[in-house]
């Protein structure tokens, strides 16, 4: 049997000591009364030679970890940096002029610390090498190395959420702030790690759970009190940052012109929602036609929350956008029409440029850290796509005015 190829010095080293996530499954039960999330995540991972897999997990209660169904050893290091940062500020800031430098240094230090996985899981470190057949003339063909693939399951719960996921009465929703997916499920929260997801969310029977990808089915339990489980599948690889969730007593408005689109809001806003989204299928069709490419995900959902619930005016996830209901308007309001159309059109364009298309590496083509230049590029391409919509449906004058501003 031929020896496996040794990596060359110029071969790029994968992040996190070579661990690669092939697929991730997330099964969670959400209790809005207790403001609690509990369940598990299962990751199909190519384990590196050292046999240790590092995941990101913040403010989570880790109950147990299993590898291929067997309990395993793990180490979890929760991070509580607020007190340390305050102490550094108190000792380092000597004058108002030095405050900015200290703040920048503290911010960079926090970013570097967040790159380090804090949930270390012991996996088998033996490589499984697939034997090859020997040809009749005795010549061996090249060896094929089969990666040491393991199924890692983490049982956990989340309480006292500080960021990443938010509760407000009977409404739950996530945000896509950078490196905050780890605050509601263990993952490799890195731009270099992309995989497909299976998602299952169990909520009260009178609530709707909206997530990424295509809704496969719903299951109503026979237990008391009754619960409903929503099962989604996302077949397009994305980073953990773009996994989103919204739970609430939503009214669902299917788009009358495109079966892939659904709009949702809380019951009082349904009349405004009907009027606001009448145009939306035009933007969807225009983008597909101009790019000569179908929408990259199985469906597209828009969820509108009350302003006091929303963290930002727009939170984009894969095939899902969570917006504030401030953008909704009724037929008596004319001034808000153009602004709302542009905001919804831009949020849709980010599905192509930002979620589906991302930089190969955070610093690819960069002279600065954190991928800022590529974010400018993606934002500019999404803006260009939005500009096409404005010119066609709102007129050249409006497009020129927006450019001027």
N, C-alpha and C positions, 0 to 999 in steps of 0.2 A: 504494500500500500504506500502510495506516495505521501510525502510529508505535506501538511497544510502550509500554504504560503504565509510567510512572515510579513507583517506590514512594513512597508518601506518608510524611511524617515520622512519623505515628503507627503505621505498619506495623512490627511487631516484626521485628528483624533476626535471622536465623538464626545459630546459633552457628557458630564456625569460619569466619567470612567468607562464610557462605552455603552451604558445602558440605553436601550432603544425600546420605546413603547410601540408595539404593533397595533394594539387595540385596547380600548378601555370601556368598561361597563360600569354604570352608575345606577344604583338602586336605593332610593331614599324614601322615607316616610316623613311627612311634614305635618307637625302639630302646631297650628296657628294659635291655639289657646295657651299652650305652654311655651310658645316661641322656641320650639326645639326641632331639630332635624336629627334623624338617626337612620342608619342603614349600613351599606357597604359599597366599596368600589373594588372591581376586579380588573387587573391589568395584565395583558399578555406582553411579557417583557423578554427581550434578548439580554440575558444576564452577562455581564463582563467577566473576564477571567478571574478577577479578585473575589467574585461570588457575593459582592455586596451591592445592593441597589439603593440609591438615594432618591427619596421623594421629598417634595415640598408639602408641608402641612403647618398651617398657622391657626392657633386658637381652637384646635380640634381635640376631642377626647378620644384617644386611640384605645379601643377595647381589646383587640387581638389582631394578629397578623398570621395568615396562613400562606404557605407556598405549596402549590399542587395539592391542596386539601389538608396538608399537615401543618400543625402549629410550628412556628419558628421564632427564633430570637430576634428582637428588634430594639433599637434605641431611639428615643424621641427627645428632642431638645427644643422645647417651646421657647420662642423669642419674646422677651419683654424689653424692648429697647427704649421706651419712653423715659424711664427713670434714668437710664445711662446717658441719654442725650441731654436731658436737663442738667445733669451733673457736669457734663462736658461744657455746656453753655455757661453755666455759672462760674466755672473755673477758667474758661478760655476767653470769655468776652471781657475785655478790660476797658474798651471805649466804644462809642457808637460806630467809629470807622472800621473797627475790626469785626463787627457783628456779621457783616455780609460774608467775609472770608470764612468765619467759623461756621456759619449756616451752610455754605457751599461744601465745606469739608465734611460736615456731619451728614449732609445729603448723599454725597458720594460714598461715604463709608456705609451708610444704610443700604444703598443700592448694591454694593459689593457683598455685603453680608447676606442679602436676600438671594444671591446667586447660589449660596451654599445649601445643599439639601440638609434638612434637619430631622428626617425620618429615615433611619438607616436600617435596612432589612437584610438579614442573613439568608442568602440563597445558596444552592449548590454551585460550587465553583469548578466542576469538572466539565470540560468540553466534550460534547457528543460528536464524534467524528463518524461520518457515514462511510462505510466501506464501499469500495468500488469493485466492479467486476474486472477480472483479468481477461484480456483478449486471448484468443487461441494461440497466437504466436508468442505469448509470454510477455508482451509489452504492456505495461500498465499505463492507463490513461491518468490524467491529472486528478488529484483528490478533490473531493467536494466537502467542505466543512459545513456541518449543520450547526447553527447557532444553538446555544444552550437556552432554550425558550422555557420560561416558567410562567405559571399563572399565580400572580400575587394578589391575595384578597386582604383588604383592610376593613375591619369592622370598626365603626366609629360613630360619634355623635357630635353635634354642634349646639352649644348654648352660649348665651351672652354674646351674640355676634356684635363685633365692632365695625367690621367692614366686609366687603365682598358680597354679603347677602343681608337683606333688610326686611324687617317685619313691621307692619303698620296695620293694626286691627286684624282683619282676616285676609290681608293682602301680603304676599311675599314676592320679592323680586331681587335679582342680582344686578351687579354693575360690572363693566368690563375694564375697570381701572387696572393698570399694568401690575402684574404679579399679585393679583388678588383672587384668582380662581382657587388658589391654595387655601383660602380662608373658608371655603365651604366643601371642598373635597380634595383628598390627597391626589397629587399628580406630579408630573415633571413639568413645572410651570416655566417653560422656556420656549423661545421662538423657534428653536431648532427642532423641537419635538412636535410632530404632527401625526395624528392617527384618526381612525374612525371611532365613533362612539355609539353604544347602545344605552339608552336612557329610560329609566322607569321611575315614576314619581307617584306615590300614593298620598292622596289628600282626602279631605272630607267629601262626602258624596255631592254636596251642593257647590263645590268649588271646581274650577277648571285649571289644569296645569298645562302651561304652554312652554315648549322647549324647542330644541333645534332638530332640523331634519324633517322627516316624514312621520306623521302619526300613524302607527301601524294598527293599533286597536286600543279599546278601553275595556276595563274589567271592573264590574261592580261586585264588591264582596258581599257575602251573606251574613257577616258578623254584625254585632251591634256595638257601637253605632256603625252604620254602613260607611264604607270607604270606596273610593274609586281610584284605580290605577291607570295611568296614562303611559303608554309605551311608544317611544320614539326611536328612530334609527337615523343616524347621520352617516351616509356612505362616502362622504368627501372628507379626506383628512384635513383637520384643522388643529390649531394649538389650543391648549386648555383655556386660554384667555377668552375664546369666542364661544365657550359653552355658557348658555344663559338659561334662566328660568323665571317665569312669572306665574304666580298662583293667586287666584281671586275669584269672586263671583262674577265673572265676565259675561257680557253679552257678546255672542259671536255673530259677525256679519260677513258671510262669504261674499267675495267679489262677484258681481253679476256678469262680468265680462271675461274673467280669467279664473279658472278653477284652482290655480296654484296659490292664490292670494286670499288671505283671511284677515279681517280687521276685528279687533276686540277692544272693549272698554267697559267701564262700570255702568250699571243700568241707567243712572240719570243722564249720561252723556250720549245715549244711543241715537236720539234724533240729530244731534250735531254730527255724530260720526257718519251717518248716512249721507249727509250733505257734503261733508269735507272730503270724503274719499271717492267721490264720483269720477274725478279726473285720473285716478291713480293708475288705472290699467294702461292709459296712454303712455306714461313714463316707462312702465314695465316693457311694453311692446317696442317703444322707440329704442331703448337700450339694447334689447335683444337683436333688433334689426340692424342697428349701427355696428355693434360688435360682431355680428354674424355668429353669435353664440347663445345657446340657451342659458337660462338662469342656472347658475352652478349648483344650486341646492334643490332638494325635492319640492320645497314649498317656501312661501314667504308669509310671515305673520307680523302684524303690527299690533302692539298692545299700548293702549293709552291709559296712563295712571293720573290720579289727581296730583296737582303741583306739590302739595305737602308730602306726598309719598315719594315722588321721583327724586333721585339723587342729582340727575342732570337732565337737560332738556331732551337729550337723545342718547340712548345706550344701545350700541350695535352689537349683535351677536350673529353667529352663523344662521342664516335664514330667519332671524328674529330681530326685531327692533322694538325697544321699549321707549316710549315717548311720553311727554307730559300732555295732559288734556288741554293745556292752554292753547295748543295749536288748533284745536277743534273750534268750529264756528257754525252758526246757523245761516240761513239764507238772507237774513236781514243785515248781516255784516258783510261789507264789501272790502274794506281796507285790508283785512287780514288774509284775504284769499291768496294773493300773490306770495306773501311771505310763507304761508303754510305750504303751498304747492312746492316751493323751492326747498323748504326744509325736508319734506317727505321725499322729494326726488333725490336730494343729496344723500339722505340716509340709505336710499335704495342703491345708489351708485357705489356706496362703500362696500356693498356685498361683493362686487367684483374687485374693486381696488381698495384693499385693506383687509378683507377677511379671506377671500379666495386667493387673491394674488398678494403675496407678502415677500419681504426681502429674504434672500437666501441665508443671510447672516445679519445679525444686528449692526455690524460695522462694515457691511459690504459696500465698497466704493465710498468710504467715509474717511474724514479726517477728524471728526468729533465722535464722542462716545454715544451709546444708547440709540443708535440708528436714527438720529434726527433727520438727516438728509433724505433717507428713504421714506420717512413719514411725510416729508414735504412733497416728495415725488408722488406718492400714492394719493395724498390729499389733493394735489394738483390735477391728477388724472381723473379723480372723482369729480372735482370741480369742473373740468372740461366736459365730462359727460353730462353734468347738470346744466352746463351752459348750452349744450345742444338742445336739451329739453326746453329751456327758457326761450331760445330763439324760435323754435317750431311752434310752441303752444302759447307763449306769452308775448311774442313779438320781438323784433330786433331792437326796438327802442328800450324795452325793459332789459334786454341782455347788455346793451351798451351802457345803460345807466348803472347796472350792477358792476360792470367792469370799472367804470369811472369811480364808483364808491370804493 
